[in-house]
């Protein structure tokens, strides 16, 4: 049986693939969407980077990726959407 390559699924995204800069931020995001949000391993809307869901009320964030889509990286290392219809960013 041929061995399949999983390099595409395990590949780390580069800053160029995020389509925008990743900047350091200090603040919190508050969930304004009445539902669960997906946790992601990378700042991407790709299905293969989804690693869970969350329904936090307020969460501390350390980084922001601004490109085609906006994402915030939590202090736990996960990425969450920065869509203003779903979350609100607050500076500390």
The 8 nearest C-alpha neighbors of each residue, nearest first, counted from 0:
[[1, 2, 3, 4, 5, 6, 7, 8],
 [2, 0, 3, 4, 5, 6, 7, 8],
 [1, 3, 0, 4, 5, 6, 7, 8],
 [4, 2, 1, 5, 6, 0, 7, 8],
 [3, 5, 6, 2, 7, 8, 1, 9],
 [4, 6, 8, 7, 9, 3, 10, 2],
 [5, 7, 9, 8, 4, 10, 3, 11],
 [6, 8, 10, 5, 9, 4, 11, 47],
 [7, 9, 5, 6, 10, 47, 48, 11],
 [10, 8, 6, 7, 5, 11, 47, 48],
 [11, 9, 7, 6, 8, 12, 5, 13],
 [12, 10, 9, 13, 41, 8, 7, 40],
 [13, 11, 16, 10, 14, 41, 17, 15],
 [12, 14, 16, 15, 11, 17, 18, 10],
 [13, 15, 17, 16, 12, 20, 18, 19],
 [16, 14, 13, 18, 17, 19, 12, 20],
 [17, 15, 18, 13, 14, 12, 19, 43],
 [16, 18, 14, 15, 19, 66, 42, 43],
 [19, 17, 66, 16, 15, 67, 14, 20],
 [18, 20, 66, 65, 17, 64, 21, 15],
 [19, 21, 65, 64, 22, 14, 66, 18],
 [22, 20, 64, 63, 65, 62, 19, 23],
 [23, 21, 63, 62, 20, 24, 64, 65],
 [22, 24, 62, 61, 63, 21, 25, 64],
 [25, 23, 62, 61, 22, 26, 63, 60],
 [26, 24, 61, 91, 90, 60, 23, 27],
 [25, 27, 90, 91, 89, 60, 59, 24],
 [26, 28, 59, 89, 58, 60, 88, 90],
 [27, 29, 88, 87, 58, 57, 89, 86],
 [28, 30, 57, 87, 86, 56, 31, 58],
 [29, 31, 86, 56, 32, 85, 57, 28],
 [30, 32, 86, 85, 29, 33, 87, 84],
 [33, 31, 85, 30, 34, 86, 84, 35],
 [34, 32, 31, 35, 30, 85, 54, 36],
 [33, 35, 32, 54, 36, 53, 30, 31],
 [34, 36, 54, 53, 52, 37, 33, 32],
 [37, 35, 53, 52, 54, 38, 34, 79],
 [38, 36, 52, 51, 53, 39, 49, 79],
 [37, 39, 51, 52, 79, 50, 78, 49],
 [38, 40, 49, 78, 48, 50, 41, 77],
 [39, 41, 48, 77, 78, 49, 50, 38],
 [42, 40, 39, 43, 48, 78, 12, 77],
 [43, 41, 78, 70, 17, 64, 39, 40],
 [42, 44, 45, 41, 17, 48, 39, 68],
 [43, 45, 46, 42, 48, 68, 49, 39],
 [46, 44, 43, 47, 48, 49, 42, 41],
 [45, 47, 48, 49, 44, 43, 39, 50],
 [46, 48, 45, 49, 8, 50, 44, 39],
 [49, 47, 39, 40, 46, 45, 41, 50],
 [50, 48, 39, 46, 47, 38, 51, 40],
 [49, 51, 39, 38, 48, 40, 52, 37],
 [52, 50, 38, 37, 49, 53, 39, 36],
 [53, 51, 37, 38, 36, 35, 54, 50],
 [52, 54, 36, 35, 55, 37, 38, 51],
 [53, 55, 35, 36, 34, 56, 52, 30],
 [56, 54, 57, 53, 58, 30, 29, 35],
 [55, 57, 30, 29, 54, 58, 31, 28],
 [58, 56, 29, 28, 55, 30, 27, 59],
 [57, 59, 27, 28, 60, 29, 55, 56],
 [58, 60, 27, 73, 26, 74, 28, 61],
 [61, 59, 73, 27, 72, 74, 26, 62],
 [60, 62, 24, 25, 72, 23, 73, 74],
 [63, 61, 23, 72, 24, 22, 71, 60],
 [62, 64, 71, 22, 21, 70, 72, 65],
 [65, 63, 21, 70, 69, 20, 71, 66],
 [66, 64, 69, 19, 20, 63, 68, 21],
 [65, 67, 19, 18, 68, 69, 17, 64],
 [66, 68, 18, 69, 65, 19, 17, 64],
 [69, 67, 66, 65, 70, 82, 81, 80],
 [68, 70, 65, 81, 64, 66, 80, 82],
 [71, 69, 80, 81, 64, 79, 63, 42],
 [70, 72, 63, 79, 78, 62, 81, 60],
 [73, 71, 78, 62, 77, 60, 61, 76],
 [72, 74, 60, 75, 76, 77, 59, 61],
 [73, 75, 76, 60, 61, 59, 72, 77],
 [76, 74, 73, 77, 72, 60, 59, 78],
 [77, 75, 73, 74, 72, 78, 40, 61],
 [78, 76, 73, 72, 40, 39, 75, 38],
 [77, 79, 72, 39, 71, 42, 38, 41],
 [80, 78, 71, 70, 38, 72, 39, 81],
 [81, 79, 70, 82, 69, 71, 78, 86],
 [80, 82, 70, 69, 71, 86, 83, 79],
 [81, 83, 85, 84, 80, 86, 69, 68],
 [84, 82, 86, 85, 87, 81, 88, 31],
 [83, 85, 82, 86, 32, 31, 87, 81],
 [86, 84, 32, 31, 83, 82, 30, 87],
 [87, 85, 30, 31, 83, 29, 81, 28],
 [86, 88, 29, 28, 83, 89, 30, 31],
 [89, 87, 28, 27, 29, 86, 90, 26],
 [90, 88, 27, 26, 28, 91, 87, 29],
 [91, 89, 26, 25, 27, 88, 24, 28],
 [90, 26, 25, 89, 27, 59, 24, 88]]
